[in-house]
């Protein structure tokens, strides 16, 4: 330890001398270079003064380092020298010190104390030797006064010293401008903020040398920053083989926008990455030319037109019909008739039936990738529209459901309108009532769950008092049991919604395993359900109705098989597994065939030609067998199988839900207000994309 200290002292001394000499040489160099006209002399004088200040700062820092070394040496010997009459130092253990209490002798009592705090030692005296506590306090106070000689600087610099050091530092104007742009875009502030007197005063107080830009200048800088961000994003996308997008329409202030987000999987780290591509103004009706043309322009702008393998959107007819081919339209027209009327499209938007356009011209100008309906949107329809079918099939369930939810709705309304009712709920239930949101079905579940939680934790007396204050009839025992069972039945549905809405860890291959597991959980609840059996069966029928075709889609089945987390364990149906494996084998053979195409072109021997082809096909089969035989469920398993890895990245790049796109609409609500209606669509998009694509800034 002594050798380390000596080396540290030598290094500190040598470093200080080196810094001082170099600074003095630089100072001398500046003095020699003085000459020329008067302006150059003044500039040189300023530089000399700055260098002199830097030399002084270096000397102060060296002195602080020396003081720290001295303090560390003293701490290694005894961190609490003022307690020498009460505690003896034994040894050091990391950042803690082992001390021995002298008051406990002849019994050896070891205590651990942190290097900057003696509170454990004081607590020991307070517990074991309370009569000596006052003597200890007086002793410590007197020793600290005697052990603090003048002239030794504090270990922590004073605020005045810090301010002096900060005053000598200059923040470049380019850095100030960049920070202003980040501040305006991150907070989605109006451009006029930079012209407010308080904002100018803030900047000039922090940096008197800076210049505050105007709102017009800010607009140009944001446009330039957004352009640079798009170039960076374009560079990232150029290295990606497969891209999936989510898209949706949004209307506010009588203006419609189409938003597109891109998602891909990094081929090296196997981690999902996302970016917002566009928030483009959509003028006119939502026709094929408007929607498909806007999507095609966005894909071409980022150079991903040939890389997009799947588009995920909601079930709105304005999106599904432009993306659907005429053959698919004729097959699914009946199934979509009830789905379209239940969608949550913005009523302000102008929707057009583009099926007639598709029928007139089969050679479409815009060839868009396959679409994927938002699984969360379909599950919401299952939990709302399809679940209400239980009331039509069972009168007992209908009476019980309407009675229970009618009283719950009254409690929710009263707590939202009356302060007295809200205070009563908080006082009696110790929890606030959650009010349902009409646009989010899971909020209904959360609201019912909160009432059930109040009953379970505080008893029926709490809910009885709440009903009395809300002037609502008391919930009967059967109704309370119904609400409890309702939460039990709907809990798996809510979990599935939360899983599928994820952007980071969820892939397209998660869709079918999650849906199959949901069906399994609902089947198990049938045996224990007493009141909600019609609800369970209605949900099961809704799942089969809306996800039936997806469950038989070989591509989606293969996507699940090619995720190590699931493989073939997520279903017991052999026909589904066989369909997925056949799809995988077929595409593995095609990929292997493409890989050796150049070799076969140079082969003139017919036998070599066929033997090469067969060996490559068997290699794909060998990879598949080895992949399925591995017990690991980590995504890194794909690295050991090149062909399977490539196919898995292609099939799983998509997202099962469009929540990634819809979630970004929360930011747009701040910009699309009546006060900012004059903001043009270009500035709107630049500010929003610069905020969302934080990872792709310089």
C-alpha positions in Angstrom: 0.0 0.0 0.0 2.9 2.4 0.8 4.4 1.7 -2.6 1.1 2.5 -4.3 0.9 5.8 -2.4 4.4 6.8 -3.3 3.8 6.0 -6.9 0.6 8.0 -6.8 2.4 11.0 -5.3 5.2 10.8 -7.9 2.7 10.5 -10.7 0.7 13.5 -9.3 3.8 15.6 -8.9 5.2 14.7 -12.4 1.8 15.3 -13.9 1.5 18.7 -12.3 5.0 19.8 -13.4 4.3 18.6 -16.9 1.0 20.4 -17.1 2.5 23.6 -15.7 5.5 23.5 -18.0 3.3 22.8 -21.1 0.9 25.6 -20.1 3.9 28.0 -19.6 5.4 27.0 -23.0 2.0 27.6 -24.6 1.8 31.0 -22.8 5.3 31.9 -24.0 4.4 30.9 -27.6 1.3 33.1 -27.6 3.5 36.0 -26.3 6.0 35.5 -29.1 3.4 35.4 -31.8 2.0 38.8 -30.8 2.3 41.3 -33.6 0.4 42.7 -36.6 -2.3 45.2 -36.3 -4.1 46.3 -33.2 -7.0 43.9 -33.5 -4.7 40.9 -33.7 -2.8 42.2 -30.6 -6.1 42.4 -28.6 -7.1 38.9 -29.7 -3.8 37.6 -28.7 -4.0 39.3 -25.3 -7.4 37.6 -24.7 -5.9 34.3 -25.6 -3.0 34.8 -23.3 -5.4 35.7 -20.5 -7.4 32.5 -21.2 -4.2 30.4 -21.1 -3.1 32.0 -17.9 -6.5 31.2 -16.4 -6.2 27.6 -17.6 -2.7 27.3 -16.0 -4.2 28.6 -12.7 -7.0 26.1 -12.9 -4.6 23.2 -13.5 -2.5 24.2 -10.5 -5.6 24.3 -8.4 -6.7 20.8 -9.6 -3.2 19.4 -8.8 -3.4 20.9 -5.3 -6.8 19.3 -4.8 -5.5 15.9 -6.0 -2.6 16.2 -3.5 -5.0 17.0 -0.7 -7.2 14.0 -1.7 -4.2 11.7 -1.6 -3.2 13.0 1.8 -6.8 12.5 3.1 -6.8 8.9 1.7 -3.6 8.1 3.5 -5.0 9.4 6.7 -8.2 7.4 6.2 -6.3 4.2 5.6 -4.7 4.5 9.0 -7.9 5.5 11.0 -11.0 7.0 9.3 -12.3 8.2 12.7 -9.3 9.6 14.6 -11.6 11.7 16.8 -13.1 8.5 18.2 -9.7 7.0 19.2 -10.7 6.9 22.9 -13.9 4.9 22.2 -13.1 2.8 19.1 -9.9 1.2 17.8 -9.2 0.7 14.1 -8.6 -2.9 13.1 -8.6 -3.2 9.3 -10.3 -2.1 6.1 -12.9 -4.1 4.2 -13.6 -2.4 0.8 -15.4 0.9 1.5 -16.1 -0.1 5.1 -13.9 -0.1 8.2 -13.8 -2.7 11.0 -13.7 -1.0 14.4 -13.4 -2.4 17.9 -15.4 -0.9 20.8 -13.1 -0.1 23.7 -16.0 0.3 26.0 -17.0 -3.4 25.6 -13.5 -4.7 26.7 -12.6 -7.3 27.8 -15.3 -8.6 25.4 -14.2 -8.0 21.8 -16.9 -6.4 19.8 -16.3 -5.6 16.2 -18.4 -3.1 14.3 -18.5 -2.1 10.6 -18.7 1.5 9.7 -18.8 3.2 6.3 -15.9 5.4 5.4 -18.0 8.6 5.4 -20.3 7.8 8.3 -19.9 6.8 11.9 -23.6 6.4 12.5 -23.2 2.6 13.2 -20.7 3.4 16.0 -23.0 6.0 17.6 -25.9 3.6 17.5 -23.8 0.9 19.2 -23.0 3.3 22.0 -26.7 4.3 22.2 -27.8 0.7 22.5 -25.0 -0.8 24.7 -23.6 2.1 26.6 -26.4 4.7 26.8 -24.8 6.4 29.9 -21.8 7.3 27.8 -23.7 8.8 24.8 -23.5 12.4 26.0 -19.8 12.1 26.8 -19.2 10.7 23.4 -21.1 13.6 21.7 -19.1 16.2 23.7 -15.9 14.4 23.1 -16.5 14.2 19.3 -17.3 17.9 19.1 -14.2 19.0 20.9 -11.9 16.7 18.9 -13.3 17.8 15.6 -12.6 21.4 16.5 -9.1 20.6 17.4 -8.5 18.4 14.3 -9.6 21.0 11.7 -6.5 23.2 11.3 -6.9 26.3 9.1 -5.4 26.4 5.6 -6.5 22.9 4.5 -9.0 23.3 1.7 -12.3 21.4 1.8 -12.5 18.2 -0.1 -15.7 19.4 -1.9 -15.2 22.7 -3.7 -17.3 25.6 -2.8 -20.1 26.8 -5.0 -18.4 30.1 -5.7 -15.3 28.2 -7.0 -17.5 26.1 -9.2 -19.2 29.2 -10.7 -15.8 30.8 -11.4 -14.7 27.7 -13.3 -18.0 27.6 -15.2 -17.7 31.3 -16.1 -14.4 30.7 -17.8 -15.9 28.0 -20.1 -17.5 29.0 -23.4 -20.3 27.0 -24.9 -20.0 27.2 -28.7 -22.9 28.8 -30.5 -23.4 25.6 -32.6 -23.9 23.7 -29.4 -26.4 26.2 -28.1 -28.4 26.1 -31.4 -28.5 22.3 -31.2 -29.7 22.3 -27.7 -32.5 24.7 -28.5 -33.6 22.5 -31.4 -33.7 19.5 -29.1 -35.6 21.4 -26.4 -38.3 22.6 -28.8 -38.8 19.2 -30.5 -38.6 17.1 -27.4 -41.3 19.1 -25.7 -43.2 19.8 -28.9 -43.2 23.5 -28.1 -44.3 26.2 -30.5 -41.5 27.9 -32.5 -42.4 31.2 -30.9 -41.0 30.1 -27.6 -37.5 31.3 -28.6 -38.8 34.8 -29.0 -40.3 35.0 -25.6 -38.4 37.5 -23.3 -38.2 34.9 -20.4 -36.6 32.3 -22.7 -34.0 34.9 -24.0 -33.3 36.0 -20.4 -32.7 32.3 -19.4 -30.2 31.7 -22.2 -28.3 35.0 -21.8 -28.1 34.5 -18.1 -26.5 31.0 -18.5 -24.3 32.0 -21.5 -24.0 35.8 -22.0 -22.0 35.3 -25.2 -24.7 33.3 -27.0 -27.1 34.5 -29.6 -30.8 33.5 -29.5 -32.2 32.5 -32.8 -35.5 33.7 -34.2 -38.5 31.5 -34.9 -37.9 31.6 -38.6 -34.3 30.5 -38.1 -35.5 27.8 -35.7 -37.9 26.5 -38.4 -35.0 26.1 -40.8 -32.8 24.4 -38.3 -35.4 21.9 -37.4 -36.0 21.1 -41.1 -32.2 20.6 -41.5 -32.0 18.4 -38.4 -34.9 16.3 -39.6 -33.4 15.9 -43.0 -30.1 14.8 -41.4 -32.0 12.4 -39.2 -33.7 10.9 -42.2 -30.4 10.4 -44.0 -29.1 8.5 -40.9 -32.2 6.4 -40.8 -31.9 5.7 -44.5 -28.4 4.5 -44.0 -29.5 2.1 -41.3 -32.4 0.7 -43.5 -30.0 0.2 -46.4 -28.3 -2.5 -44.4 -31.5 -4.4 -43.6 -32.8 -7.3 -45.6 -36.4 -7.4 -44.3 -38.7 -4.6 -43.0 -42.2 -4.6 -41.7 -44.4 -1.5 -41.2 -47.5 -0.5 -39.3 -49.8 2.2 -40.5 -53.0 3.9 -39.6 -55.0 7.1 -40.4 -55.6 9.9 -38.0 -57.8 13.0 -38.2 -57.7 16.2 -36.2 -58.7 19.8 -36.9 -60.3 18.7 -40.2 -57.0 17.4 -41.5 -56.2 13.7 -42.1 -52.8 12.1 -41.8 -51.3 8.7 -42.5 -48.6 7.5 -40.1 -46.1 4.8 -40.9 -43.6 3.1 -38.6 -40.9 0.7 -39.7 -39.7 -2.3 -37.7 -36.8 -4.6 -38.4 -34.5 -7.1 -36.7 -30.8 -6.5 -36.5 -29.1 -9.4 -38.1 -26.1 -9.3 -35.8 -27.8 -8.8 -32.4 -31.1 -10.3 -33.3 -32.8 -7.4 -31.5 -35.8 -5.5 -32.8 -35.5 -1.9 -33.9 -38.1 0.6 -34.8 -38.5 4.0 -36.3 -41.2 6.4 -37.4 -41.0 6.9 -41.1 -43.6 9.5 -41.9 -46.6 11.5 -40.6 -47.9 12.6 -44.0 -50.8 14.8 -44.8 -53.5 12.9 -46.6 -55.8 15.2 -48.6 -59.1 14.2 -50.0 -61.0 10.9 -49.5 -59.3 7.8 -48.2 -59.2 6.1 -51.6 -56.8 3.7 -53.2 -54.9 6.5 -54.9 -54.6 8.3 -51.6 -53.6 5.5 -49.2 -51.7 3.2 -51.5 -50.0 6.1 -53.3 -48.9 7.6 -50.0 -47.5 4.3 -48.7 -45.7 3.7 -51.9 -44.1 7.2 -51.9 -42.9 6.7 -48.3 -41.4 3.3 -49.1 -39.6 4.7 -52.1 -38.3 7.7 -50.1 -36.5 5.4 -47.6 -35.5 2.8 -50.2 -37.5 -0.1 -48.7 -40.1 -0.7 -51.3 -38.7 -4.2 -52.1 -37.8 -4.9 -48.5 -41.3 -4.6 -46.9 -42.7 -8.1 -46.3 -45.8 -7.2 -44.3 -48.0 -4.3 -43.3 -49.9 -4.4 -40.0 -53.0 -2.2 -39.7 -56.4 -2.2 -38.1 -59.6 -3.7 -39.5 -60.9 -0.4 -40.9 -62.3 -0.8 -44.4 -60.3 2.3 -45.6 -57.1 0.3 -45.1 -58.0 -3.3 -45.6 -59.7 -2.8 -49.0 -56.9 -1.0 -50.7 -54.4 -3.6 -49.5 -56.6 -6.6 -50.5 -56.5 -8.2 -53.9 -59.9 -8.8 -55.7 -59.6 -12.6 -55.1 -59.3 -12.1 -51.3 -62.1 -9.6 -51.3 -64.6 -12.0 -52.7 -63.6 -14.7 -50.1 -63.6 -12.4 -47.1 -66.5 -10.0 -47.9 -68.9 -11.8 -45.7 -66.6 -12.1 -42.8 -65.8 -8.4 -42.9 -69.4 -7.2 -43.0 -69.7 -7.2 -39.2 -66.1 -6.3 -38.5 -66.1 -3.0 -40.4 -69.1 -1.7 -38.5 -67.3 -2.3 -35.2 -64.1 -0.6 -36.0 -63.0 2.5 -34.1 -62.3 4.7 -37.1 -62.4 8.4 -36.7 -65.9 9.6 -37.6 -64.4 12.9 -39.0 -62.5 11.0 -41.7 -64.0 10.6 -45.1 -63.9 6.9 -46.1 -64.5 5.5 -49.6 -65.3 2.0 -50.7 -62.3 1.2 -53.0 -63.5 -2.3 -53.9 -65.1 -1.0 -57.0 -61.8 0.5 -58.1 -60.0 -2.8 -57.5 -62.7 -4.7 -59.6 -62.3 -2.4 -62.5 -58.5 -2.7 -62.8 -56.7 -5.9 -61.7 -53.3 -4.5 -62.9 -52.9 -2.2 -60.0 -50.4 0.7 -60.1 -49.4 0.1 -56.5 -48.3 -3.4 -55.6 -48.3 -3.3 -51.8 -47.0 -6.1 -49.6 -49.4 -8.5 -47.8 -51.4 -7.0 -44.9 -51.9 -8.3 -41.4 -55.0 -7.3 -39.4 -54.2 -5.9 -35.9 -54.6 -8.8 -33.5 -55.3 -6.4 -30.6 -58.1 -4.8 -32.6 -59.6 -8.2 -33.3 -59.4 -9.2 -29.7 -61.1 -6.0 -28.7 -64.0 -7.0 -31.0 -64.1 -10.4 -29.4 -64.3 -8.9 -25.9 -67.0 -6.4 -26.9 -69.1 -7.3 -29.9 -68.8 -11.1 -29.6 -69.0 -11.1 -25.8 -72.4 -9.5 -26.0 -73.8 -12.6 -27.8 -73.7 -14.3 -24.4 -76.6 -12.1 -23.3 -78.7 -13.1 -26.3 -78.1 -16.9 -25.7 -78.8 -16.9 -22.0 -81.4 -14.9 -20.2 -80.1 -15.6 -16.7 -76.6 -14.3 -17.7 -78.3 -11.3 -19.4 -80.2 -10.2 -16.2 -77.2 -10.7 -13.9 -74.8 -8.9 -16.2 -77.0 -5.9 -16.9 -77.9 -5.5 -13.2 -74.3 -5.7 -12.0 -72.8 -3.5 -14.7 -75.7 -1.0 -14.4 -74.8 -0.4 -10.7 -71.1 -0.2 -11.5 -71.8 2.3 -14.2 -73.7 4.5 -11.8 -70.8 4.3 -9.3 -68.4 5.3 -12.0 -70.5 8.2 -13.1 -71.1 9.5 -9.5 -67.4 9.3 -8.6 -66.6 11.3 -11.8 -69.2 14.0 -11.3 -69.4 14.4 -7.5 -66.5 15.3 -5.2 -68.4 13.9 -2.2 -68.8 10.5 -3.9 -65.1 10.5 -4.9 -64.0 11.4 -1.4 -66.3 8.7 0.1 -64.7 6.1 -2.2 -61.2 7.1 -1.2 -62.1 7.2 2.5 -64.0 3.9 2.6 -62.1 1.9 0.0 -58.6 3.5 0.4 -58.5 3.4 -3.4 -59.9 5.6 -6.1 -62.4 4.2 -8.6 -61.1 3.7 -12.1 -63.5 5.1 -14.7 -63.7 3.2 -18.0 -62.5 4.7 -21.2 -64.9 4.1 -24.1 -62.1 3.7 -26.6 -60.2 1.1 -24.7 -61.9 -2.1 -23.7 -59.3 -3.2 -21.1 -60.2 -0.1 -19.1 -63.6 -1.7 -18.4 -61.9 -4.8 -17.0 -59.6 -2.6 -14.9 -62.6 -0.6 -13.5 -64.4 -3.8 -12.5 -61.2 -5.2 -11.1 -60.8 -2.2 -8.9 -64.3 -2.5 -7.4 -63.7 -6.2 -6.8 -60.4 -5.4 -5.1 -62.1 -2.9 -2.8 -64.6 -5.5 -1.8 -61.9 -8.2 -1.2 -59.6 -5.9 0.9 -62.1 -3.8 2.8 -65.2 -6.0 2.8 -68.7 -5.6 1.7 -69.3 -2.8 4.2 -67.0 -0.5 2.2 -68.9 -1.0 -1.0 -72.2 -0.7 0.9 -71.1 2.8 2.2 -70.0 3.7 -1.3 -73.3 2.7 -2.8 -75.2 4.7 -0.1 -73.3 7.8 -0.8 -73.7 7.3 -4.5 -77.4 6.7 -4.1 -77.1 3.3 -5.8 -78.7 0.1 -4.8 -76.3 -2.2 -2.9 -74.6 -4.8 -5.0 -76.1 -8.2 -4.2 -74.0 -11.2 -3.3 -74.8 -12.8 -6.6 -73.7 -9.7 -8.5 -70.5 -9.4 -6.5 -69.8 -13.1 -7.3 -70.6 -12.4 -11.0 -68.1 -9.4 -11.1 -65.4 -11.5 -9.5 -65.9 -14.3 -12.0 -66.0 -11.8 -14.9 -62.6 -10.6 -13.9 -61.3 -14.2 -13.7 -62.6 -15.0 -17.2 -61.4 -11.7 -18.8 -57.9 -11.7 -17.2 -56.3 -14.0 -19.8 -57.7 -11.8 -22.6 -56.2 -8.7 -21.0 -52.8 -10.5 -20.6 -52.9 -11.4 -24.3 -53.6 -7.8 -25.3 -50.7 -6.6 -23.2 -48.3 -9.2 -24.8 -49.3 -8.5 -28.4 -49.0 -4.7 -27.9 -45.3 -4.9 -27.1 -42.8 -3.6 -29.7 -39.5 -4.8 -28.4 -39.8 -8.5 -27.6 -42.9 -9.6 -29.6 -42.6 -11.0 -33.1 -45.2 -12.3 -35.6 -44.5 -15.8 -34.4 -46.0 -14.9 -31.0 -49.5 -14.5 -32.4 -50.6 -18.1 -32.8 -49.0 -19.5 -29.6 -50.7 -16.7 -27.6 -54.1 -17.3 -29.2 -53.8 -21.1 -28.7 -52.9 -20.6 -25.0 -55.8 -18.2 -24.6 -58.1 -20.9 -25.9 -56.6 -23.5 -23.5 -57.0 -21.2 -20.5 -60.6 -20.5 -21.4 -61.4 -24.2 -21.8 -60.0 -24.8 -18.3 -62.2 -22.1 -16.9 -65.3 -23.8 -18.2 -65.1 -26.5 -15.5 -65.0 -24.0 -12.6 -67.3 -21.3 -14.0 -70.8 -21.0 -12.5 -72.2 -17.7 -13.9 -69.9 -16.7 -16.8 -70.1 -20.0 -18.8 -72.1 -18.3 -21.6 -69.4 -15.5 -21.7 -66.6 -18.1 -22.1 -68.3 -19.8 -24.9 -69.1 -16.5 -26.7 -65.4 -15.5 -26.5 -64.3 -18.9 -27.8 -66.6 -18.5 -30.8 -65.4 -15.0 -31.4 -61.8 -16.2 -31.4 -62.5 -18.9 -33.8 -64.5 -16.5 -36.0 -61.8 -13.8 -36.2 -58.6 -15.8 -35.9 -59.7 -19.1 -37.6 -58.0 -18.3 -40.9 -54.8 -17.1 -39.2 -54.6 -20.4 -37.2 -54.4 -22.3 -40.5 -52.0 -19.9 -42.3 -48.8 -21.9 -43.0 -46.7 -18.8 -43.0 -47.8 -17.7 -39.5 -47.4 -21.3 -38.3 -43.9 -21.4 -39.7 -43.1 -18.1 -38.0 -44.0 -19.6 -34.6 -42.0 -22.8 -35.3 -38.9 -20.8 -36.2 -38.9 -19.0 -32.8 -36.8 -21.0 -30.3 -39.2 -20.0 -27.5 -42.1 -22.0 -29.1 -40.9 -24.4 -31.8 -43.6 -27.1 -32.0 -44.7 -27.1 -28.3 -47.4 -24.5 -28.5 -50.1 -26.8 -30.0 -51.0 -30.4 -29.9 -52.7 -30.4 -33.3 -50.5 -32.5 -35.7 -52.0 -31.1 -38.8 -51.0 -27.5 -37.9 -47.5 -28.5 -37.0 -47.2 -30.5 -40.3 -48.4 -27.6 -42.4 -45.8 -25.3 -40.8 -42.9 -27.7 -41.1 -43.8 -28.3 -44.8 -43.7 -24.5 -45.4 -40.3 -24.3 -43.6 -38.8 -27.2 -45.6 -40.0 -25.8 -48.9 -38.5 -22.4 -48.3 -35.3 -23.8 -46.8 -34.8 -25.8 -50.0 -35.4 -22.7 -52.1 -32.9 -20.7 -50.1 -30.3 -23.5 -50.4 -31.0 -23.7 -54.2 -30.4 -19.9 -54.5 -27.2 -20.2 -52.6 -25.6 -22.7 -55.0 -27.1 -21.3 -58.2 -23.8 -19.9 -59.4 -21.9 -23.1 -58.7 -24.4 -25.1 -60.8 -24.2 -22.7 -63.7 -20.5 -23.6 -64.1 -21.1 -27.3 -63.8 -21.2 -29.3 -67.0 -21.7 -32.7 -65.5 -25.3 -33.7 -65.2 -24.6 -36.0 -62.2 -22.7 -33.3 -60.3 -25.6 -31.0 -61.0 -28.2 -33.2 -59.4 -26.0 -34.3 -56.6 -25.2 -30.7 -55.6 -28.9 -29.9 -55.6 -29.8 -32.9 -53.4 -27.0 -32.3 -51.0 -28.2 -28.7 -50.5 -31.7 -29.8 -50.0 -30.7 -32.3 -47.4 -28.6 -29.6 -45.7 -31.8 -27.6 -45.1 -33.5 -30.6 -43.7 -30.5 -31.4 -41.5 -30.6 -27.8 -40.1 -34.3 -28.1 -39.4 -33.9 -31.4 -37.6 -30.9 -30.1 -35.6 -32.9 -26.9 -34.7 -35.9 -28.8 -33.4 -33.7 -31.2 -31.4 -32.0 -28.4 -29.5 -33.4 -27.8 -26.0 -32.4 -24.2 -25.8 -35.2 -21.6 -26.1 -33.0 -18.6 -26.5 -33.1 -16.5 -29.6 -29.3 -16.8 -30.0 -29.9 -20.4 -31.0 -30.7 -19.1 -34.5 -27.0 -18.2 -35.0 -26.1 -21.9 -35.3 -28.4 -22.4 -38.3 -27.8 -19.9 -41.1 -30.8 -20.8 -43.4 -33.2 -21.1 -40.5 -32.0 -17.8 -39.1 -32.6 -16.0 -42.4 -36.0 -17.5 -42.9 -37.0 -16.7 -39.3 -35.9 -13.1 -39.6 -38.1 -12.8 -42.7 -41.2 -14.4 -41.2 -40.9 -12.8 -37.7 -40.0 -9.2 -38.7 -43.7 -8.2 -38.7 -45.7 -7.2 -35.6 -49.0 -8.9 -34.8 -50.6 -5.5 -33.7 -50.5 -2.0 -35.0 -50.3 -0.5 -31.5 -46.8 0.8 -32.3 -48.3 3.2 -34.8 -51.4 4.1 -32.7 -49.3 4.7 -29.6 -47.5 7.6 -31.4 -50.8 9.4 -31.9 -50.5 10.5 -28.3 -47.7 12.8 -29.3 -49.6 14.3 -32.2 -52.4 15.4 -29.9 -50.1 18.1 -28.5 -49.3 19.5 -31.9 -52.7 19.2 -33.6 -54.6 21.8 -31.5 -56.7 24.8 -32.4 -53.9 27.2 -31.3 -51.4 25.7 -33.7 -53.8 25.2 -36.6 -51.6 27.5 -38.8 -48.7 25.1 -38.6 -48.0 23.6 -42.0 -47.8 19.8 -42.4 -44.1 19.8 -43.3 -43.1 21.5 -40.0 -45.6 19.2 -38.2 -43.9 16.1 -39.6 -40.3 17.4 -39.1 -40.9 18.3 -35.4 -42.7 15.0 -34.7 -40.2 12.7 -36.5 -37.2 14.4 -34.9 -38.7 13.8 -31.5 -39.6 10.1 -32.1 -36.4 9.1 -33.9 -34.1 10.1 -31.1 -31.8 7.1 -31.7 -31.1 8.2 -35.2 -29.8 11.7 -34.5 -26.2 12.6 -34.9 
